[in-house]
Amino acid sequence: MTNSIVSWRSTAVILFISLIINLYGHNLPGTSLVPSYVNDVCIKLGLPPLLKHQPAAQVAASGADHSLLIKKYLQSINADPVTKEEALEYCPLAPALAPEGYETPYAYFGSPQYREFALKTLKDAVDIPTESFDTSGPVGEDPVWDIFYKFEKYLKEAFPAVHEHLELEHANTHGLVYTWKGKDASLKPVLLAAHQDVVPVLPETRELWTHDPYDSHFDGEVLWGRGSADDKSPLLGILQAIEYILTKEPGYVPNRTIVAAFGFDEECGGNHGARHIGKLLLDKYGPNSFEAIVDEGGQGVHEYQGIKVAIPGVTEKGSVTQKITINTGGGHSSMPPDHTAIGMLAALAKEIEDTPFTPVLTTDYNPFFKFLKCIAARSPELDDNIRQVVFRADQGDPVALSLVTKYLLKNRLTKYSIQTSQALDIINGGLKSNALPEEVSAVINFRVSIDSSVAQTKKKLLSNTQNIAAIYGLGVVVNETLEDGTFGLTEVVPKTKKGYFTLSDYRASFEPAKVSVTEGSTWETYAGSIRHVYQNFAGPIINPVKPPADLSTVKNDLVVVAPGLMTGNTDTKHYWDLTENIYRFSPMRLLNTQISNIHTVNEHLNLDIHLETIVFYYTYIKNIQ
């Protein structure tokens, strides 16, 4: 595909901007990159402004204005547009991959007999309240973990063939690791992961549930109960697929070893469960010893911009959670200082929120850009100017990349695929209405962009804190958690008589995950399995925002598997050393915008979706051989 020839003026602008971005890219304010930097460069070159200048807030608030910017830019460079045929090269698809003789098992999985079995199995699992809590103590000391004995007992009763033929190991008592030994020891094993635990049901919200969260209810289509979607359906899907093969295909032995690993505190970070499982597997198999890891996550399967798309997560953002504490003198509220501890902490909170992180979209690293290219290449609904500017960005045009970046900032769902998020989640301070608190604290969580780092994130928070400390004459102390678990105190700004801020780790930080491979046989087997299931077994794939009135008219003719980025985190962060191929995908068609009410009141799952989950794992287990 040839790049279009642009005018010497546009070329000069692009080269100049490219130099600026290469030298100062992470310091440029993304919200004003196009209207200010592009036009400033034009003026410096003695040219009229290339783009109509508008205040950043006005541009961000108006999709029509931004579309006009894109249109004017494309007109200014007078480039030949990418044709529909050429566009398909930007989004190559792995062929749909059917396991040999799939018709018989697919028919069985869809039968009334199997539906009853799958429903009962999922219902019984949901009725066991395997809640995990941030505040839980060690396994063996805190009785909160004892519920997982009951859940393991249930699994042994529900899946007798699995427990007869597969080896079961335990990691930190309740972490379950099943091994189905393959015939060919030269083939790397595959790890299928899920978690046993669920988010707790808050006592004050229990009466808001239509049905008791732990006495699940099936209404003929949907099972209602905590954990029905997150994450007991995938866990049971793995075991049900293996149980089917062991009982209905006797004598079958996989060529490649299959490992199924189930943590029990994923909702709290996985330090009790998946961390121990990761160590067990690393000690047993060694680094980079697995062909692939498949865990929960991704953005499901749905229609977007007129195409049916499955979006597995091939990376995760990092995480930093810091506690900000301010210590000042107390006293009676009838004689307060001009600025109280609460007021100064509020000023810091405002400073943090008023200085968001710079958005960064890298075309060669961030998988979200691959997703964008697939939408641009195959969507019949996407505005053609947006389509063309995405292709221009992929060709190395920095102005086009800036325009695409600004386009993504308009929507919170896309914004945080290219930007570190920051959220103040907890604040504490004060006990009486007539007493000034000596100590006030807040907890802030950052989800670190894959183009950033933990160090850069902490540096930004420290800079914000120093700015406010300077205004009020306060000191700044950093309480860093060291590798051995001890703490190191550093007075970045000396403490003063007025008081000081302290920044400390509230939870362990971790870097963004490495981006997994999305080409070659490992990816094609995985993506091809997804395509086959959703084109040949699954129910209608719809736009959850605008569902059709008649589902019978929906045909799953072409399903695009496009890599995505997870803004949340999974147990896979404890498995990074095992493989470079980590795919996070919950096989779930999105039927509404509530996404099954995961993590909230009235969590539920359509039974058809659970059956599709079983079929996906069956298909992948057979294809990966």
Phi, psi and omega per residue, in radians:
M1 nan 2.245 -3.074
T2 -1.646 2.514 3.063
N3 -1.428 2.534 -3.135
S4 -1.291 2.614 3.085
I5 -1.468 2.255 -3.131
V6 -1.895 2.909 -3.126
S7 -1.163 2.745 -3.135
W8 -1.087 -0.537 -3.141
R9 -1.168 -0.846 3.135
S10 -1.111 -0.657 3.120
T11 -1.070 -0.768 3.125
A12 -1.074 -0.745 3.125
V13 -1.070 -0.844 -3.090
I14 -1.072 -0.759 3.140
L15 -1.108 -0.729 -3.127
F16 -1.143 -0.796 3.133
I17 -1.126 -0.664 3.114
S18 -1.031 -0.713 3.113
L19 -1.109 -0.786 3.131
I20 -1.033 -0.810 -3.093
I21 -1.121 -0.727 -3.128
N22 -1.124 -0.620 -3.091
L23 -1.456 -0.695 -2.951
Y24 -2.243 0.293 -2.966
G25 -0.840 -0.804 -3.046
H26 -1.311 -0.188 3.136
N27 -1.748 -0.085 -3.135
L28 -1.350 2.340 3.082
P29 -1.273 1.873 -3.019
G30 -1.013 -0.487 -3.086
T31 -1.252 -0.226 -3.126
S32 -2.205 0.215 -3.028
L33 -1.045 -0.840 -3.078
V34 -1.215 -1.027 -3.027
P35 -1.170 -0.496 -3.076
S36 -1.685 -0.925 -3.048
Y37 -1.202 -0.744 3.137
V38 -1.059 -0.836 -3.102
N39 -1.248 -0.582 3.064
D40 -1.074 -0.722 3.115
V41 -1.124 -0.727 3.111
C42 -0.994 -0.798 -3.101
I43 -1.120 -0.726 -3.140
K44 -1.105 -0.503 3.121
L45 -1.544 0.059 -3.140
G46 1.316 0.461 -3.113
L47 -1.919 2.742 2.984
P48 -1.189 2.698 -3.137
P49 -0.952 2.290 -3.135
L50 -1.262 -0.610 -3.104
L51 -2.162 2.544 3.099
K52 -1.111 2.191 -3.103
H53 -1.393 2.344 3.061
Q54 -2.488 2.594 3.056
P55 -1.000 2.511 -3.064
A56 -1.014 -0.730 -3.114
A57 -1.096 -0.669 -3.126
Q58 -1.178 -0.723 -3.131
V59 -1.153 -0.768 -3.113
A60 -1.112 -0.540 -3.080
A61 -1.430 -0.276 -3.017
S62 -2.147 1.886 3.084
G63 -1.108 -0.607 -3.134
A64 -1.127 -0.726 3.123
D65 -1.092 -0.731 -3.121
H66 -1.204 -0.673 3.071
S67 -1.054 -0.615 3.096
L68 -1.166 -0.706 3.068
L69 -0.993 -0.826 -3.121
I70 -1.098 -0.780 -3.141
K71 -1.054 -0.798 -3.125
K72 -1.132 -0.658 3.129
Y73 -1.140 -0.804 3.137
L74 -1.078 -0.659 3.082
Q75 -1.146 -0.640 -3.064
S76 -1.193 -0.550 -3.113
I77 -1.586 -0.236 3.049
N78 0.900 0.794 -3.114
A79 -1.571 2.591 3.051
D80 -1.185 2.274 -3.134
P81 -1.242 2.675 3.027
V82 -1.268 2.261 -3.116
T83 -1.357 2.908 3.115
K84 -1.036 -0.697 3.140
E85 -1.177 -0.747 3.121
E86 -1.165 -0.574 -3.081
A87 -1.055 -0.589 -3.089
L88 -1.095 -0.399 3.113
E89 -1.198 -0.351 3.128
Y90 -1.369 -0.212 -3.098
C91 -2.481 1.275 3.093
P92 -1.204 2.512 -3.107
L93 -1.933 2.387 2.982
A94 -1.214 2.399 3.133
P95 -1.084 2.495 3.031
A96 -1.040 2.316 -3.001
L97 -2.057 1.989 -3.105
A98 -1.710 2.273 3.041
P99 -1.213 2.594 -3.105
E100 -1.057 2.288 3.097
G101 1.156 0.588 -3.048
Y102 -1.239 -0.338 -3.024
E103 -1.034 -0.738 -3.105
T104 -1.140 -0.915 3.115
P105 -1.123 -0.643 3.118
Y106 -1.064 -0.742 3.114
A107 -1.110 -0.683 -3.141
Y108 -1.168 -0.752 3.141
F109 -1.090 -0.469 3.133
G110 -1.620 0.020 -3.074
S111 -1.362 2.692 3.086
P112 -0.999 -0.647 -3.138
Q113 -1.060 -0.805 -3.102
Y114 -1.280 -0.582 3.091
R115 -1.000 -0.752 3.140
E116 -1.105 -0.739 3.132
F117 -1.131 -0.798 -3.113
A118 -1.122 -0.691 3.126
L119 -1.118 -0.848 -3.116
K120 -1.070 -0.730 -3.115
T121 -1.108 -0.781 3.127
L122 -1.188 -0.740 -3.131
K123 -1.054 -0.803 -3.126
D124 -1.103 -0.624 3.125
A125 -1.204 -0.739 -3.129
V126 -1.116 -0.565 -3.074
D127 -1.264 -0.127 3.070
I128 -1.664 1.994 -2.995
P129 -1.385 1.350 -3.093
T130 -1.454 1.117 -3.095
E131 -1.398 2.524 3.034
S132 -2.137 2.584 -3.009
F133 -2.261 2.512 3.115
D134 -1.054 -0.514 -3.003
T135 -1.635 0.094 -3.054
S136 -1.174 2.547 3.096
G137 -1.477 -3.034 -3.098
P138 -1.083 2.641 3.046
V139 -1.113 2.357 -3.096
G140 1.697 -0.346 3.101
E141 -1.937 -0.687 -3.113
D142 -1.678 2.087 -3.089
P143 -1.176 -0.156 -3.137
V144 -1.042 -0.451 -3.101
W145 -1.405 -0.217 -3.015
D146 -1.113 -0.384 3.125
I147 -1.068 -0.412 -3.109
F148 -1.298 -0.318 2.967
Y149 -1.093 -0.746 -3.137
K150 -1.140 -0.693 -3.117
F151 -1.177 -0.695 3.093
E152 -1.120 -0.720 3.105
K153 -1.040 -0.725 3.108
Y154 -1.082 -0.765 -3.133
L155 -1.062 -0.685 -3.141
K156 -1.141 -0.621 3.115
E157 -1.302 -0.638 -3.066
A158 -1.364 -0.491 -3.054
F159 -2.251 1.241 -3.075
P160 -1.128 -0.660 -3.113
A161 -1.163 -0.701 3.097
V162 -1.012 -0.766 -3.064
H163 -1.408 -0.219 3.040
E164 -1.487 -0.662 -2.988
H165 -1.794 -0.373 -3.114
L166 -1.784 2.555 3.056
E167 -1.362 2.368 3.115
L168 -2.044 2.155 3.054
E169 -2.042 2.716 -3.131
H170 -2.036 2.377 3.057
A171 -2.007 2.074 -3.082
N172 0.901 0.837 3.044
T173 1.297 -0.942 -2.981
H174 -1.897 -0.126 3.025
G175 -1.295 2.166 -3.043
L176 -1.838 2.201 -3.137
V177 -2.206 1.894 3.129
Y178 -1.724 2.381 3.131
T179 -2.161 2.103 3.054
W180 -1.848 1.734 -2.976
K181 -1.209 2.288 3.134
G182 -1.578 2.947 -3.096
K183 -1.382 -0.514 -3.023
D184 -1.883 1.799 -3.100
A185 -1.210 -0.244 3.139
S186 -1.370 -0.278 3.129
L187 -1.520 2.349 3.102
K188 -1.173 2.486 3.100
P189 -1.248 2.908 3.053
V190 -2.035 2.433 3.128
L191 -1.906 2.154 3.038
L192 -1.859 2.090 -3.000
A193 -2.078 2.661 3.037
A194 -2.821 3.106 3.107
H195 -2.308 2.558 -3.075
Q196 -1.438 -0.452 -2.992
D197 -1.445 2.845 3.120
V198 -2.305 2.809 3.041
V199 -1.185 2.373 3.138
P200 -1.085 2.617 3.001
V201 -1.587 2.050 -3.141
L202 -1.159 2.316 -3.129
P203 -0.947 -0.647 -3.096
E204 -1.280 -0.202 3.121
T205 -1.816 -0.076 -3.028
R206 -1.037 -0.668 -3.113
E207 -1.254 -0.202 3.116
L208 -1.428 -0.267 3.121
W209 -1.263 2.365 3.071
T210 -1.147 -0.633 3.094
H211 -2.273 2.633 3.132
D212 -0.963 2.216 -3.066
P213 -1.106 -0.378 3.128
Y214 -2.046 0.321 2.911
D215 -2.302 1.236 -2.899
S216 -1.014 2.640 -3.060
H217 -2.211 2.314 3.069
F218 -1.881 2.170 -3.074
D219 -1.739 0.248 -3.107
G220 1.832 -0.409 3.093
E221 -2.287 -0.632 -2.959
V222 -2.176 2.412 3.007
L223 -1.728 2.191 -3.106
W224 -1.811 2.205 3.093
G225 2.885 2.698 -3.122
R226 -1.175 2.239 3.125
G227 1.592 -0.054 -3.124
S228 -1.042 -0.661 3.122
A229 -1.735 -0.728 -3.049
D230 -2.135 1.673 0.236
D231 -2.481 0.528 -3.032
K232 -1.366 -0.425 3.071
S233 -1.131 -0.875 3.069
P234 -1.064 -0.704 3.137
L235 -1.055 -0.846 3.124
L236 -1.207 -0.563 3.103
G237 -1.020 -0.722 3.103
I238 -1.088 -0.887 -3.091
L239 -1.184 -0.643 3.137
Q240 -1.191 -0.625 3.086
A241 -1.124 -0.763 -3.140
I242 -1.201 -0.720 3.131
E243 -1.056 -0.705 3.119
Y244 -1.068 -0.826 -3.106
I245 -1.088 -0.742 -3.113
L246 -1.155 -0.593 -3.058
T247 -1.678 -0.558 -3.070
K248 -1.776 -0.260 3.115
E249 -2.217 1.083 -3.056
P250 -1.027 2.478 -3.127
G251 1.608 -0.224 -3.139
Y252 -1.262 2.270 3.033
V253 -2.253 2.227 -3.114
P254 -1.159 2.571 3.018
N255 -1.180 -0.699 -3.074
R256 -1.825 2.383 3.100
T257 -1.095 2.366 3.098
I258 -1.929 2.187 3.072
V259 -1.986 2.285 3.051
A260 -2.012 2.168 -3.059
A261 -2.212 2.257 -3.072
F262 -2.196 1.875 3.053
G263 -1.307 3.092 -3.083
F264 -2.394 0.212 3.050
D265 -2.576 0.675 -3.136
E266 -1.037 -0.640 -3.106
E267 -1.187 -0.170 3.118
C268 -2.037 0.181 3.096
G269 1.942 -0.228 3.050
G270 1.381 0.218 -3.073
N271 -1.261 -0.472 3.084
H272 -1.479 -0.553 -3.034
G273 -1.853 -1.355 -3.012
A274 -1.060 -0.576 3.116
R275 -1.052 -0.713 3.128
H276 -1.282 -0.628 3.080
I277 -1.107 -0.778 3.119
G278 -1.018 -0.732 3.122
K279 -1.153 -0.735 3.121
L280 -1.026 -0.803 -3.099
L281 -1.240 -0.636 3.121
L282 -1.166 -0.717 3.098
D283 -1.148 -0.611 -3.059
K284 -1.404 -0.709 -3.018
Y285 -1.939 -0.459 -3.120
G286 1.658 2.970 -3.129
P287 -1.217 2.598 3.129
N288 0.874 0.743 -3.032
S289 -1.762 -0.133 -3.095
F290 -1.871 2.509 3.084
E291 -1.165 -0.738 -3.129
A292 -2.865 2.770 2.996
I293 -2.161 2.302 3.084
V294 -2.098 2.091 -3.129
D295 -2.273 3.141 3.087
E296 -1.157 2.953 3.027
G297 2.199 -2.685 -3.099
G298 1.257 -2.914 -3.104
Q299 -2.124 0.455 3.014
G300 1.206 -2.787 -3.106
V301 -2.229 2.162 -3.142
H302 -2.816 3.024 3.066
E303 -1.598 2.326 3.138
Y304 -2.465 2.214 -3.130
Q305 0.921 0.611 3.047
G306 1.483 0.046 3.077
I307 -2.127 2.634 3.127
K308 -1.596 2.102 -2.951
V309 -2.333 2.402 2.986
A310 -1.895 2.339 -2.976
I311 -2.215 1.464 3.020
P312 -1.282 2.517 3.088
G313 -1.447 2.189 -3.141
V314 -1.871 0.080 3.001
T315 -2.785 2.944 3.074
E316 -2.322 2.566 3.006
K317 -1.188 2.718 3.055
G318 -1.383 -3.111 -3.095
S319 -2.533 2.358 3.023
V320 -2.335 2.216 3.060
T321 -2.199 2.049 -3.069
Q322 -2.059 2.551 3.007
K323 -1.791 2.226 3.103
I324 -1.863 2.095 -3.133
T325 -2.102 2.411 3.027
I326 -2.092 2.243 3.101
N327 -1.995 2.155 3.119
T328 -2.441 3.086 3.069
G329 -1.276 2.542 3.112
G330 -1.596 -2.666 3.116
G331 2.472 -3.075 -3.128
H332 -1.486 2.439 -3.053
S333 -1.245 -0.155 3.094
S334 -1.344 -0.260 3.117
M335 -2.339 1.106 -3.053
P336 -1.379 2.731 2.956
P337 -1.224 2.988 -3.134
D338 -1.077 -0.535 -3.099
H339 -2.342 2.021 3.137
T340 -1.493 2.969 3.125
A341 -1.030 -0.760 3.140
I342 -1.123 -0.727 3.129
G343 -1.117 -0.714 -3.137
M344 -1.237 -0.609 3.055
L345 -1.181 -0.636 3.081
A346 -1.108 -0.646 3.096
A347 -1.119 -0.684 3.090
L348 -1.159 -0.711 3.104
A349 -1.017 -0.751 3.127
K350 -1.157 -0.715 3.095
E351 -1.021 -0.749 -3.141
I352 -1.097 -0.847 -3.071
E353 -1.252 -0.460 3.132
D354 -1.401 -0.128 3.140
T355 -2.200 1.255 3.131
P356 -1.138 2.815 3.101
F357 -1.196 2.613 3.079
T358 -1.207 2.219 3.068
P359 -1.239 2.427 3.132
V360 -2.329 2.146 3.082
L361 -2.063 1.928 3.099
T362 -1.732 2.228 -3.060
T363 -1.327 -0.385 -3.064
D364 -1.775 -0.017 -3.079
Y365 -2.281 -0.802 -3.081
N366 -1.251 2.061 -3.114
P367 -1.126 -0.343 3.115
F368 -1.080 -0.513 3.101
F369 -1.218 -0.578 3.046
K370 -1.111 -0.695 3.066
F371 -1.053 -0.787 3.114
L372 -1.029 -0.728 -3.138
K373 -1.106 -0.660 3.112
C374 -1.165 -0.691 3.088
I375 -1.121 -0.796 3.139
A376 -1.091 -0.640 -3.062
A377 -1.340 -0.537 -2.933
R378 -2.166 -0.151 -3.104
S379 -1.350 2.275 3.043
P380 -1.449 -0.134 -3.029
E381 -1.872 -0.349 -3.067
L382 -1.134 2.395 3.073
D383 -0.953 2.314 -3.021
D384 -1.137 -0.531 3.102
N385 -1.170 -0.703 3.056
I386 -1.072 -0.773 3.134
R387 -0.972 -0.867 -3.061
Q388 -1.200 -0.614 -3.127
V389 -1.256 -0.513 3.022
V390 -1.119 -0.772 3.116
F391 -1.124 -0.697 3.095
R392 -1.068 -0.725 3.110
A393 -1.077 -0.694 3.133
D394 -1.171 -0.436 3.121
Q395 -1.436 -0.020 3.070
G396 1.770 0.223 -3.129
D397 -1.441 1.939 -3.075
P398 -1.203 -0.527 3.092
V399 -1.178 -0.760 3.092
A400 -1.064 -0.700 3.124
L401 -1.108 -0.676 3.098
S402 -1.128 -0.685 3.112
L403 -1.150 -0.712 3.094
V404 -1.122 -0.723 3.122
T405 -1.023 -0.825 3.139
K406 -1.110 -0.657 3.115
Y407 -1.045 -0.699 -3.116
L408 -1.267 -0.441 -3.114
L409 -1.241 -0.253 -3.107
K410 -1.225 -0.382 -3.016
N411 -2.124 2.210 -3.097
R412 -1.079 -0.531 -3.131
L413 -1.195 -0.552 3.129
T414 -1.687 -0.491 -3.091
K415 -0.944 -0.802 -3.028
Y416 -1.486 0.144 2.925
S417 -1.437 -0.212 -3.101
I418 -2.263 0.162 -3.039
Q419 -2.540 2.465 3.014
T420 -1.196 2.250 3.112
S421 -1.601 2.741 3.091
Q422 -2.465 2.256 -3.061
A423 -2.463 2.090 3.012
L424 -1.389 2.018 -2.978
D425 -1.895 -0.501 -3.068
I426 -2.381 2.453 3.028
I427 -2.474 2.399 -3.118
N428 -2.398 2.455 3.057
G429 2.915 2.349 3.075
G430 1.545 2.435 3.123
L431 -2.164 -0.426 -3.094
K432 -2.322 2.633 -3.090
S433 -1.301 -0.207 -3.131
N434 -2.036 0.289 -3.121
A435 -2.265 2.313 3.112
L436 -1.391 2.184 -3.138
P437 -1.234 2.406 3.068
E438 -1.378 -0.381 -3.114
E439 -2.410 2.305 3.088
V440 -2.328 2.499 -3.100
S441 -2.440 2.764 3.049
A442 -2.487 2.668 3.083
V443 -2.051 2.283 -3.125
I444 -2.175 2.379 3.129
N445 -1.975 2.301 3.054
F446 -1.998 2.359 2.946
R447 -1.849 1.980 -2.871
V448 -1.455 2.185 3.113
S449 -0.992 2.573 -3.110
I450 -1.199 -0.204 3.063
D451 -1.721 0.213 3.112
S452 -2.189 -2.799 -3.091
S453 -2.708 2.922 3.070
V454 -1.061 -0.751 -3.105
A455 -1.089 -0.760 3.131
Q456 -1.121 -0.641 -3.130
T457 -1.164 -0.810 3.125
K458 -1.153 -0.595 3.119
K459 -1.094 -0.708 3.139
K460 -1.137 -0.759 3.118
L461 -1.110 -0.718 3.114
L462 -1.089 -0.717 3.128
S463 -1.089 -0.770 3.078
N464 -1.013 -0.764 -3.093
T465 -1.161 -0.738 3.121
Q466 -1.096 -0.657 3.126
N467 -1.052 -0.807 -3.116
I468 -1.277 -0.656 3.109
A469 -1.050 -0.673 3.133
A470 -1.134 -0.644 -3.140
I471 -1.133 -0.702 -3.033
Y472 -1.800 0.068 3.103
G473 1.215 0.713 -3.130
L474 -1.889 2.770 3.014
G475 -1.512 2.971 3.109
V476 -2.371 2.170 3.126
V477 -2.085 2.366 3.050
V478 -1.908 2.149 3.104
N479 -1.840 1.618 -3.006
E480 -1.569 2.351 3.033
T481 -1.421 2.120 -3.102
L482 -1.513 2.929 -3.060
E483 -1.067 -0.534 -3.116
D484 -1.503 0.108 3.114
G485 1.579 -0.131 3.085
T486 -1.471 3.111 -3.065
F487 -2.101 2.559 3.084
G488 -2.166 2.089 -3.102
L489 -1.651 2.273 3.101
T490 -2.262 2.163 3.060
E491 -1.497 1.647 3.128
V492 -1.170 -0.735 2.991
V493 -2.182 2.178 -3.070
P494 -0.954 2.493 3.082
K495 -1.067 2.579 3.120
T496 -2.117 3.030 3.098
K497 -1.123 -0.432 -3.131
K498 -1.342 -0.395 3.130
G499 2.291 -2.908 -3.082
Y500 -2.837 2.703 2.983
F501 -1.630 2.571 2.983
T502 -2.229 2.274 3.054
L503 -1.883 2.204 -3.137
S504 -2.472 2.792 3.122
D505 -1.313 2.182 3.080
Y506 -1.559 -0.647 3.015
R507 -2.413 2.835 3.132
A508 -1.097 2.408 3.108
S509 -1.577 2.700 2.993
F510 -2.582 2.599 -3.070
E511 -1.271 2.849 2.994
P512 -1.038 2.587 3.136
A513 -1.268 2.613 3.029
K514 -1.117 2.487 3.141
V515 -1.293 2.218 -3.124
S516 -1.344 2.805 -3.092
V517 -1.203 2.380 3.109
T518 -2.194 0.618 3.000
E519 -2.683 2.823 -3.085
G520 1.641 3.119 -2.957
S521 -1.158 -0.644 -3.108
T522 -1.121 -0.824 3.102
W523 -1.161 -0.723 -3.084
E524 -1.147 -0.624 3.075
T525 -1.136 -0.743 -3.141
Y526 -1.171 -0.937 -3.125
A527 -1.131 -0.662 3.127
G528 -1.134 -0.587 3.081
S529 -1.161 -0.752 3.104
I530 -1.057 -0.832 -3.098
R531 -1.046 -0.752 -3.091
H532 -1.132 -0.760 -3.111
V533 -1.101 -0.772 -3.038
Y534 -1.466 -0.173 3.027
Q535 -1.707 -0.295 -3.010
N536 -2.200 -0.200 -3.128
F537 -2.283 -0.668 -2.956
A538 -1.196 2.802 3.053
G539 -1.325 -3.026 -3.033
P540 -1.079 2.294 3.042
I541 -1.635 2.126 -2.985
I542 -2.233 2.942 2.969
N543 -1.448 1.952 -3.061
P544 -1.158 -0.340 3.119
V545 -1.377 -0.622 -3.130
K546 -2.286 1.247 -3.104
P547 -1.131 2.500 -3.139
P548 -1.245 2.683 3.134
A549 -1.220 -0.580 -3.084
D550 -2.143 1.816 -3.103
L551 -1.183 -0.372 -3.099
S552 -1.167 -0.299 -3.133
T553 -1.492 -0.148 -3.066
V554 -1.463 2.240 3.104
K555 -2.103 2.268 3.111
N556 -1.553 1.119 -3.047
D557 -1.208 -0.773 -3.087
L558 -2.399 2.104 3.089
V559 -1.944 2.155 3.131
V560 -1.661 2.207 3.045
V561 -1.733 1.926 -3.075
A562 -2.086 2.294 -3.116
P563 -1.156 2.535 3.128
G564 -2.306 -3.110 -3.098
L565 -2.169 2.362 3.125
M566 -1.677 2.225 3.078
T567 -1.458 -0.336 3.037
G568 -1.673 -3.002 -3.067
N569 -2.318 2.716 -3.120
T570 -2.244 -3.133 3.089
D571 -1.132 -0.257 -3.057
T572 -1.077 -0.338 3.125
K573 -1.094 -0.324 3.101
H574 -1.597 -0.004 -3.082
Y575 -2.045 0.173 -3.013
W576 -0.973 -0.617 -3.053
D577 -1.313 -0.142 -3.034
L578 -1.487 -0.455 -3.102
T579 -2.931 2.794 3.010
E580 -1.622 -0.068 -3.084
N581 -1.929 1.521 3.136
I582 -2.026 2.099 -3.084
Y583 -2.116 2.188 -3.053
R584 -1.919 1.938 -3.030
F585 -2.700 1.995 2.977
S586 -1.599 2.045 -3.064
P587 -1.226 1.443 -3.001
M588 -2.379 2.044 2.960
R589 -1.265 2.299 3.125
L590 -1.505 2.045 -3.099
L591 -1.757 -0.252 3.114
N592 -2.726 2.991 -3.084
T593 -1.353 -0.141 3.138
Q594 -1.434 -0.172 3.135
I595 0.844 0.930 3.064
S596 1.106 0.273 3.131
N597 0.988 0.657 3.095
I598 -1.035 2.339 3.087
H599 1.271 0.191 -3.132
T600 -2.478 -3.005 -3.102
V601 -1.105 2.497 3.074
N602 1.110 0.728 2.988
E603 -1.025 2.474 -3.075
H604 -2.745 2.925 3.097
L605 -2.631 2.329 3.044
N606 -1.201 2.317 -3.088
L607 -1.065 -0.632 3.109
D608 -1.024 -0.655 -3.139
I609 -1.177 -0.657 3.076
H610 -1.098 -0.720 3.102
L611 -1.102 -0.678 3.101
E612 -1.132 -0.574 3.076
T613 -1.105 -0.794 3.102
I614 -1.048 -0.785 -3.125
V615 -1.122 -0.664 3.103
F616 -1.056 -0.847 -3.105
Y617 -1.161 -0.647 3.057
Y618 -1.036 -0.837 -3.096
T619 -1.091 -0.784 -3.104
Y620 -1.187 -0.724 3.109
I621 -1.018 -0.741 -3.135
K622 -1.246 -0.725 -3.075
N623 -1.243 -0.564 -3.059
I624 -1.258 -0.181 3.125
Q625 -1.243 nan nan
